[in-house]
């Protein structure tokens, strides 16, 4: 029927098709080529997407199977012993790192010194005690939260032409480099409030890592256990003061980790699957350190031993009222500075 409508009629006696007939035939052939091309493209794309979905599902299933053996809670002593241990609170706060390493929850020293030294060097650029102390103090005072809080506030408040201008510039930059692409991804998350990221408190991401670095630093031989544990108490007090429970703390920790990683697609799904499984194990296991150490357990008062080894403490003025963990830290820094 389509051909009949496109081909014009011409006298039966004519032996040569008219120009209109030739044009009609050309149109029909062109339409056929276009239809076949579009159909092939759609079929190939659907097949490609289907293949990718199957590969993603396989990767998620394989990781789910692996996580069951990966996230194991290991103890050296009786779990109840942690309740009365001076290292109990920081051990419980950083339990996810102990699980991922396959080391005991209740051994502050992660062990395997060469592995921890390599991790500190490759992931953090830390190769000695001085570099570790500088990194710890930076996390305690600033961390990623300073940058993430600022960018989140700036992006969330953009409106109209300003938002379009910033979005356009960031989109263009994202085509040219991985770091810019990650930044643009975070920008879109903030604008969409993905995973309720506007409510994430990034402090947990910084302070739990302080405790992890203290434990790794002891293993690597960069810190004494006394100095490392004392520094972990600073971070522990900040966490306890800021959050309401172990579950609240780890929720913000993993949401901040997701924001920091800036991963989407299957990588983002794998990361969230890992985080959710770790949370589930720590929240539900009968021998979880969270079941052994109350969130409100008393944390020893730190002596800020880390500052005794810092050659140039920051000369911040001592606050009038030292009620919060940050005020106590700044006061200790100023006191060390005054005595030098």
C-alpha positions in Angstrom: 0.0 0.0 0.0 2.8 2.4 0.8 4.4 1.7 -2.6 1.1 2.2 -4.3 0.7 5.6 -2.7 4.2 6.8 -3.4 4.3 5.7 -7.0 2.4 8.1 -9.3 0.2 6.6 -12.0 1.2 7.0 -15.7 -0.3 6.0 -19.0 -0.3 2.2 -19.7 1.1 2.9 -23.1 4.3 4.5 -21.7 7.3 2.3 -21.9 9.6 4.5 -19.8 8.9 5.5 -16.2 8.5 9.1 -15.6 10.8 11.3 -13.5 8.2 11.2 -10.7 8.3 7.4 -10.7 12.1 7.3 -10.5 12.0 9.7 -7.6 9.4 7.6 -5.9 11.5 4.5 -6.2 14.5 6.3 -4.8 12.5 7.4 -1.8 11.2 3.9 -1.2 14.7 2.4 -1.3 16.1 5.2 1.0 13.3 4.6 3.5 14.0 0.9 3.5 17.7 1.5 4.2 16.9 3.9 7.0 14.3 1.5 8.6 16.8 -1.4 8.5 19.6 0.8 9.9 17.4 2.1 12.8 16.1 -1.4 13.5 19.6 -2.8 13.6 20.8 0.0 15.9 18.0 -0.5 18.3 18.5 -4.3 18.4 22.2 -3.9 18.9 21.7 -1.3 21.7 19.1 -3.4 23.4 21.4 -6.4 23.2 24.4 -4.5 24.5 22.4 -3.1 27.4 21.1 -6.5 28.2 24.6 -7.9 28.2 25.9 -5.1 30.4 23.0 -5.7 32.8 23.8 -9.4 33.0 27.5 -8.6 33.6 26.6 -6.1 36.3 24.3 -8.6 38.0 27.0 -11.2 37.9 29.5 -8.8 39.5 27.1 -7.9 42.3 26.3 -11.6 43.0 29.9 -12.6 43.1 30.7 -9.8 45.5 27.7 -10.7 47.7 29.0 -14.2 48.0 32.5 -12.9 48.7 31.3 -10.5 51.4 29.9 -13.3 53.5 33.4 -14.5 54.1 35.1 -11.1 53.9 33.2 -9.4 56.7 34.0 -11.7 59.6 34.3 -10.5 63.3 37.5 -11.9 64.8 38.4 -11.7 68.5 41.6 -12.3 70.4 40.0 -12.2 73.8 36.4 -12.7 75.0 34.2 -10.1 73.3 33.0 -8.9 76.7 36.6 -7.9 77.5 36.3 -5.0 75.1 33.7 -3.4 77.4 36.3 -2.6 80.1 39.2 -2.0 77.8 40.7 1.5 77.3 40.8 0.8 73.6 37.3 -0.5 73.5 35.5 2.6 72.1 38.0 3.3 69.3 38.2 -0.4 68.4 34.4 -0.5 68.1 34.3 2.7 66.1 36.9 1.4 63.5 35.6 -2.2 63.5 34.7 -2.0 59.8 38.4 -1.5 58.9 39.4 -4.5 61.1 36.8 -6.7 59.4 38.1 -5.7 55.9 41.6 -6.5 56.9 40.7 -9.8 58.5 42.3 -8.9 61.8 41.0 -9.0 65.4 38.5 -6.3 66.4 40.1 -6.1 69.9 43.7 -5.7 68.9 44.4 -2.0 68.5 47.6 -2.8 66.5 46.4 -4.0 63.1 49.5 -6.2 62.8 51.3 -7.0 59.5 53.6 -3.9 59.7 54.9 -4.2 56.1 51.4 -4.3 54.7 50.3 -1.3 56.7 53.4 0.7 55.8 52.7 0.0 52.1 49.1 1.0 52.5 50.1 4.3 54.2 52.6 5.0 51.5 50.4 4.2 48.5 47.1 5.5 49.7 48.2 8.4 51.8 51.7 9.4 50.8 52.8 8.7 54.4 56.3 7.3 54.8 57.3 8.3 58.3 56.0 9.3 61.7 56.2 13.1 61.0 54.0 12.7 57.9 51.5 10.5 59.7 51.2 13.0 62.6 50.6 15.9 60.1 48.0 13.9 58.4 46.2 13.0 61.7 46.2 16.6 62.8 44.9 17.7 59.4 42.0 15.3 59.6 41.2 16.3 63.2 41.1 20.0 62.3 39.9 20.1 58.7 39.6 16.8 56.8 37.4 16.3 53.8 34.5 17.8 55.6 35.8 21.3 55.2 35.9 21.0 51.4 32.7 18.9 51.1 30.7 21.2 53.3 31.7 24.2 51.3 31.1 22.8 47.9 27.8 21.3 48.9 26.5 24.6 50.3 27.7 26.5 47.2 26.1 24.1 44.7 22.9 23.7 46.6 22.3 27.5 46.7 22.9 28.2 43.0 19.8 29.4 41.1 18.8 30.5 37.6 21.5 31.8 35.3 24.3 31.2 37.8 23.3 27.5 38.1 23.2 27.1 34.3 26.6 28.8 33.9 28.3 26.6 36.6 26.7 23.4 35.3 27.8 24.2 31.8 31.4 24.9 32.8 31.5 21.8 35.0 30.0 19.6 32.3 32.6 20.8 29.8 35.5 20.2 32.3 34.1 16.8 33.0 34.8 15.7 29.5 38.5 16.4 29.9 39.6 14.8 33.1 38.6 12.1 35.7 38.8 14.5 38.7 36.5 17.0 37.0 34.1 14.2 36.1 33.9 13.1 39.7 33.3 16.7 40.8 30.5 17.1 38.3 29.0 13.8 39.5 29.0 15.2 43.1 27.5 18.4 41.7 24.6 16.5 40.2 24.1 14.5 43.4 23.9 17.7 45.4 21.4 19.3 43.0 19.3 16.1 43.2 19.9 15.5 46.9 20.8 12.0 45.9 20.8 9.6 48.9 19.8 12.6 51.0 23.4 13.8 50.7 22.4 17.3 51.8 22.0 15.8 55.3 25.3 13.9 55.5 27.6 14.9 58.3 31.1 14.3 56.9 32.8 14.4 60.3 32.5 10.6 60.8 34.4 10.1 57.5 37.3 12.1 58.9 37.4 10.9 62.5 36.9 7.2 61.9 39.8 7.4 59.5 41.9 9.1 62.2 41.4 6.0 64.4 42.2 3.7 61.5 45.4 5.6 60.8 46.4 5.4 64.4 46.0 1.6 64.4 47.9 1.3 61.1 50.6 3.7 62.4 51.3 1.4 65.4 51.6 -1.6 63.1 53.9 0.3 60.8 56.1 1.3 63.7 55.5 5.1 63.2 53.6 5.6 66.5 53.8 4.2 70.0 50.6 2.5 71.1 50.3 5.1 73.9 50.4 8.0 71.4 48.2 6.3 68.9 45.5 5.4 71.4 45.6 8.9 73.0 45.0 10.4 69.5 42.2 7.8 68.9 40.5 9.1 72.0 40.4 12.6 70.6 38.6 11.3 67.5 36.4 9.0 69.6 35.2 12.0 71.7 34.4 13.9 68.6 32.3 11.1 67.2 30.5 10.4 70.5 29.7 14.1 70.9 28.4 14.5 67.3 26.3 11.3 66.7 23.6 9.5 68.7 24.5 5.8 68.2 26.9 3.4 66.5 24.3 3.1 63.7 24.0 6.8 63.3 27.8 7.2 63.2 28.3 4.5 60.6 25.4 5.7 58.5 27.1 9.1 58.1 30.5 7.5 57.6 29.4 5.3 54.7 27.3 8.1 53.1 30.3 10.3 53.3 32.4 7.5 51.8 30.0 7.2 48.9 30.1 10.9 48.3 33.9 11.0 48.5 34.3 8.0 46.1 32.2 9.8 43.5 31.4 6.4 41.7 28.3 5.7 39.7 27.2 2.8 37.5 28.1 -0.7 38.6 31.1 0.6 40.6 28.8 2.7 42.7 26.4 -0.2 43.2 29.3 -2.5 44.3 30.5 0.2 46.7 27.1 0.6 48.3 26.6 -3.2 48.5 29.9 -3.5 50.4 29.0 -0.7 52.7 25.5 -2.0 53.4 26.8 -5.5 54.2 29.4 -4.1 56.7 26.7 -2.1 58.4 24.4 -5.1 58.6 27.1 -7.4 60.1 28.1 -4.8 62.7 24.4 -4.0 63.6 23.1 -7.5 63.8 25.9 -9.9 64.8 25.6 -11.2 68.4 29.3 -10.8 68.9 29.5 -7.3 67.3 31.7 -4.9 69.2 28.7 -2.5 69.1 26.9 -5.0 71.3 29.8 -5.1 73.7 30.6 -1.4 74.0 27.8 1.0 74.8 27.7 4.1 72.7 27.7 6.2 75.8 30.7 4.4 77.4 33.2 6.7 79.0 36.2 7.6 76.8 39.4 8.4 78.6 40.5 12.0 78.6 43.3 12.5 76.0 46.6 14.0 76.8 47.2 15.2 73.2 50.5 13.4 73.0 50.6 13.8 69.3 51.3 17.6 69.8 54.4 16.9 71.8 56.1 15.6 68.6 54.9 18.5 66.4 57.7 21.0 65.7 55.3 23.8 64.8 51.9 23.7 66.5 49.3 26.1 65.2 49.2 29.2 67.5 45.4 29.4 67.8 44.1 31.4 70.8 42.6 29.4 73.6 38.8 29.6 73.8 37.1 31.0 76.8 35.0 27.9 77.2 36.4 24.6 76.3 33.2 22.6 76.1 33.5 20.7 72.8 36.1 18.3 71.5 37.3 20.8 68.9 37.7 23.5 71.5 39.7 21.2 73.7 41.9 20.3 70.7 42.5 23.9 69.8 43.3 24.8 73.4 45.8 22.0 73.6 47.4 23.2 70.4 47.6 26.8 71.7 49.1 25.7 75.0 51.8 23.7 73.2 52.5 26.8 71.0 52.8 29.1 74.0 55.3 26.8 75.7 57.6 26.7 72.7 
